[in-house]
Amino acid sequence: MLTRREVFTRFLQCLVAGSSLYIVWKYVRGTGLSSLEVNFSKPPKEGEVLFSQGSYLVGLKQGPIAFSARCPHLGCRLEYAAMVQHFQCPCHGSQFALEGRRLKGPAKKRMTILDLRMDDRCGAYKITLPLS
């Protein structure tokens, strides 16, 4: 037969273990968000490249276009090389033109184009960045 103290001790042990498992589960599961909205307050000029929160907004002659900053090869963060006006992957050397076309490297695909829309109220550009 268990004493009240032993029952209470086991109850606290189960409570601590359950709380720990819950915290680990929430961490592994993530926030539950499937996308992030990134805002750019001004449109880029032609040839200008803006970066924010894992995305690039590029000013082209046809208008602005948004790209994910993740390399399509293995997901490293692409860097913009202003001197040569292209994106490059510091991990494996893939290179991409301003319009996202693959120039060279192990990447087989072009840069990932993101959903871009303009907020008519304030003129800001909004990008939907998938988190998966």
Secondary structure, 3 states (H helix, E strand, C coil): CCCHHHHHHHHHHHHHHHHHHHHHHHHHHCCCCCEEEEEECCCCCCCCEEEECCEEEEEECCEEEEEECECCCCCCECEEECCCCEEECCCCCCEECCCCCEEECCCCCCCCECEEEECCCCCCEEEEEECC
